[in-house]
Amino acid sequence: MGFIFPDLACSLSLDSAREDEGDGGLAASDRIGIGEEDLAALRAIARSRTEPASRVGRARMLLAYRENPSFFAVGRAVGVHHQTVQRCVERALACGPMAALDDLPRPGKEPQITAEAKAWVADLACRKAKELGYPHELWTTRLLARHAREYGPAEGHPCLAKLAQGTLCNILNEQEIKPHKVRYYLERRDPEFKRKMAEVLCVYREVKLIKETAAAKQEPSDAVAILSYDEKPGIQAIANTAPDLPPEPAVHATFARDHEYKRHGTVSLLAGIDLLTGQVHALVRDRHRSREFIEFLKILDAAYPAHTAIKLILDNHSAHISKETKAWLAEQPAGRFEFTFTPKHGSWLNLVEGFFSKLTRSVLRHIRVASKQELKDRIMAAMDEFNRHPVVHTWSYKLDQAA
């Protein structure tokens, strides 16, 4: 492989560089000098499997020439002509060893699309297509290129009259703009977000201290129970219209399922996971109103001793603060139930979300049932399975910052 460097301003006419008749190298006064930093960089590039082949080859030439200053010997060792080695070494002497690895810019046709036109296209891409009268919400590259061709010349950019879609993509890539994509984020809308987050973290810290105390005393305490609670609504009861086909070796590796299906409605899962024991308490109903939430609280009331303080971490759903819920709580003994609410748009602070993710991936994904009742039964069977091998969920993110 040969690497040819153009004769540009950076190249020097090395009149003093004469080949020694014995070794085909430069005169001793013109031998290449490589500093320690450049030497380490050259060795890394010479070993690289991701660098361009031209850079790897030139790095190997310079390193080989450093050990044996002979164009002929290096050419034979690297597998190139000795003149290729000579040009590489002369370039290193003229511009430095690292600059010798890259091609010099070659003279070519001046770019037709001006910087002003590119700026106009970038500004256009930062606006929504619907703002300019299109039915599209966002741009497609084809639509944006067509718009630039139609309106660019009138805006003073005649070079855009024949703008190709591929050229448009290159312009957008240079500006690191992707107007056809959407990246979602969650806005903080709770002015007391930090205070409420600190309250939740304090509860998690209390869980940690209780665990440490119980481990030291080697006996669990039933003075308090702390649960992470939430609802998972809209679980679909979907039935097949044709039986699934099992995998067959050398025929098809997966289950085969007909695209058509039948809907039987949806159910809601109300679940709380005990952060001290990993025990899951669950209730599956058609809806998740105040009456269903109170029914779940009754399940907790029956599951724990009367002297146990039950603390729940939950979100701001209307059922949690409704008049019916408050009236039922008022009838309970003082200190029996205590709620800690996550901030708005802060459901990620609730540990039960991780449990729901596990449930979705392991049980609800691809599930098919013949009726809503079958779906309810299978969800509760999954809860029993989880409780046979309980997993204690632990929160650690920013826990040390909790007051």
N, C-alpha and C positions, 0 to 999 in steps of 0.2 A: 504494500500500500504506500503510495507516495503522497506527500503533503506539500503543495505548492503555495508559496506566499507571494502575493503581488508586490511589485516594486513601488512602494508608496513612501511618503515622507518619513515614516518611522524607521524605514530601512536605511542603513548606513553603507556607504561604499568602504568596506574594510580593506583598504589598500595594504594595511599592515598585516592582514590575515593571510598568511602564505602557508601553503601546504608543505609540510616537511616531507621530503622525498622518501624518508624511511617509513613513516607511519601514516601518512595521509591525513594529518591533523593540522591544527593551527599552530602558529609560532608560540613559544612558551609565554611570551608577554601578552598573548591574546587568549589564553586559556580561560574557559568559562568559570566564573565564580558563583557559587550558590550558597546563600545564607542558610542558617539552621531552620528558620521558619519556612522559607521556600522549599528547603529540602524535605521537610516533613510533609508539606502540601503535595509536592511532586510524588512522593512515595505513596501517599493516600490515593492520588489520582491514578497512578500506575496500577494499583491493586483494585481499583473500583470496577464494579460490574454495571454501574448505572451511568457513568460519565460517557459522553460521546467517544466513539472509537478514535477519532482524530486526536483528541486531547490525551487519551490514554497512550496512544502510540508516540506522541511527541514527548510526553513525560518519560516514557521508557527510554527514548533516545537520549534525552538530556542526562538521565541517571546513568545510563551505560557509558556515555561519553565522559562523564565525570570520573568513572572508574578506569576507563581505557580511552584516552583522547586520540582515537583513530577513527576517521570516518569509515574506512573500509571494514574495520573490525566490528564497529557498531552496526553498520549496514547488514553485515552477515548475521550478527546476533539477533537483530530485530526483524530482519527479513525485508529490508527496503534497499533502494539504491543508495550508494554512498553520497551522491549529490543531495538527496533528500535530507540526509543527516546533516550535511554541511549547511544547507539553507536553514535548518532548524537551529543549529548552534549559532550561526551568524545572527539570526533573529534574536536569540537569547542574549547575545552580547550587545546588540543594539538597543533592545527594548526591555530586557529583563526576562528571567526564566518563566515567570508566570504569564507574561504577555505573549511569549512565544508559543503558548499552547492554543491560542485562538486564531481564527482567520481574521485578517484585516477586512474592514468593510470594502466591498468592491463597488466601483462606479456602476451605476445603473440608471434606469429611467426614473425621472423625478416623480414622486407620488402625485397622482392626479387629484386626490381628495385632500383638500386643505385642512389645516388645523381648525379653522373657524367652522368648516362644515362638520367636522367630527364633533366639535363642541355642541353644535346645534342638534346633531343626532342624539348625543348623550343627554342633552336637556330634554329632548322629546321623549326619550326612553324613560325618563324619570317621572313622566306624567302618565296617567291612566288613559287607555284608549277610549273609554267612554266619555272622557272630558272633551274629546275632539269629535264627538258625534257618532262614534262607532257603537254597535251593540255589544261589542266585546268588553269584558271587564278589564282584562289585561292585554298587553300586546302579544302577538305572535311575531316571530322574526320575519315571517313572510309579509304579514300585514304592515309591520313597521318599515320594512324596505320599500314596499309599494307606496306608503304614505310619503316617505322621504323622496322617492322619485317624482311623485306628483306635485309636491308642495315645496321641495327643496330649491329648485331654480327660482321660483317666485320670491323666496326668502333671501335671495342673493347668493345661492350656492349652486351654480350651474353644473358643477362637477358631480352632483348627486343625481343627475338626470338618468344615468344608466347604472345606478347603484345595484349591485347584486346582493342576494341574500347572504352569501358567504362572506362578502366584504363587510356587510353590516355586522355579522357575527364577530369578525375580527375587531371591528371598532368597539363593540360592546365588551369584548374580552380585554382589550387594552384598558378600558375604563373600569373593569371589574363590575359591570352592571348586568343583571339578569332580570329584565323586566317581565319575563314570562313565568317567573316563579314567585311563590309567596312563602315567607318564613314567619311562622306564628310566634307570638309572645303573649305573656299574660301581664296586663297592666295592674298596678297596685291602686285600688280604688278605696281602700280603707285607710282613713287618716290616722287610725290608731293601730296600724299594722304591726309596728315594732313592739308595742306594749302587749298586744294579744299574742304575738309570736313568743315573746318572753314568758308569758303565762303558760303557754303550751310546753315550752322547753323546761320550765320549772317542774311541771308534772312529770315529764320524762326523767328529769334529774331525781325526783322523788322515787320514781320506779327503780332507778339505779341504786339509790341509797338503801331502799328496802331489800333489794336483792343482796347487796353486800352484807347487810345486817343479818339476813336470814342465813347466808352462807357461813358467817362467823359463828352464829349460834347453832347452826346445823338443825334448825327447825323453822318451818314456814310460819308466817303470822297471818291470822285471818282478821286483823283489825281493819284492814283497808283492802279494797279491790279496785284496781284501775283498769278501765277498758277503753279501747279505741273503737268508736262506733261510727257507722255510716250506712246509707242505703245504696243499693245498686238496682235502680229501676230499669224497666224496659228490656228485661231478659226475654228473648223471643222464643215462643214454643213453635218450632217449625217441624213439619212432618214431611217425609219423603213421599213422592208419588210412585216411586219404583224402588225395589229393594237395592241396597248397596251390593256391589260385586266385590268379593274378597280378592286380595292379591293372588297372582298365580306365578310361580317361578318361570322365568324366561318368557313370560307373556306380558304381564303388566305388574309393576312393583308395588303399586299403591291400591288402596280402595278406590273403586270407581263409583261415581254417584251421578244420578240424573240431575240435569240443571234445574228442572222444575221442582217446585216445592209448594207446600200448603201451609198457610199461617193459621195458628190457633189462638193468637193473642199474645199478651205479654204478662210477666209476673214481676214482682219486686222482692228483692232480698234485703232484709234488715238484719245486720250482723254486727256483733261486737266481739273483739278479741281481747282476752285477758292478758295484759302485758306482763303479768307476774308468772302465770302458769301456762300461757299459750292456748288455753281453752277457748273454743269458739262457741258463742251463743248466737243462734240464728232463728229467723222467722221468715217464712215465705208466704206472701199474700198477693192478691191481685193489684192492690194499691198500697201507697205508703202515706196515709193521712195521719192525723193526730191519734185516731183510735188505734191504728196499727202500731204507732210508736208507743202508746200507753200499754198496749198488749205486750210489746217487747220488754218494757220496763217491769211489767209484772213477772215476766219470765226471769229477769235478773233478780227480782225481789225474792222469788222462790228458790233461786239457785244458791244464794249466799245466806249465811247465818244472820239473825236479826241484829246482832251488834256490829256487823261489818259495814263500814262506810263505803258506798259505791260511788266512785268518781268516773265520769265519762268525759272523754274528749270527742267533740262532735262539731259539725258545721252549723251554719245559721239557717237551716231549713225552717220554713214556717211552722212545721209540725212540732219542732223542738221548743218553740216559744209561744205556742198558741194558748188561748184561754183554757181549752180543755186540758192541755198538758199541765199548765200551771195549777189548775184546780186539783188535779189528781196528786201532784207533788205536794200541795199544801196539806193533803190528808195524811201524808206519810210522816213517820217520826223525824224529828229534827236531826239533820246531819246524815240521814240515810242516803240521799242522792245529792251529788254535787256535779254541776256541769262546768266544763271549761270549753269555751267556743274558740274555734280557729278563726283567724281574720278572713274577711271576704277575699275571694280569689287566693285563698291559702290552704286549699284542701290537701296540697302536697305535704303539709305538716302533720297530716293524720296517718298514723302507721297502718291503719286498716286498709288504706289504698293499696299497699303492697300485697296484702292478703287477697284483695279482689283481683289484682293482676295475676296472681298465682292461680286463683280459681278460674279465671277466664282462660288462661293458657292450658291448664291441665284438665278442666272438666267441661266448660261451656263451649269451647272452640269446636266447631263441626258437630255439635250435639243435635240429634234428631229424636223427636218424641212423637207419640201418637195423640197426646192431649196435654192440656195445661197441667192436669193433675199428675201426669207422669213426670213432667218437668219439675214440679214441686217436690215430688218424692225423690227424684234423682239428686236434686240440690241438697235436700236434707240428708240423703245418704252420703253425699260428699262431705257434709259437715261432720257426720259420725266418723267417717274415715280420717278426716283431719284430726279429730279429737282422740282417735286411737294412737296417733303419733303426734302429739302437740309440739308445735315449734314456737318458742318464745321470741317474739319480735323485739328488736332493740333499736333504739334511736341513738345515734352518735353525732350527727352533724351539728356543730356549734353548741354542743351540750355544755361544754366548759364555760361558755359565755353566759349561761343562764344565771340569773341572780339567785 
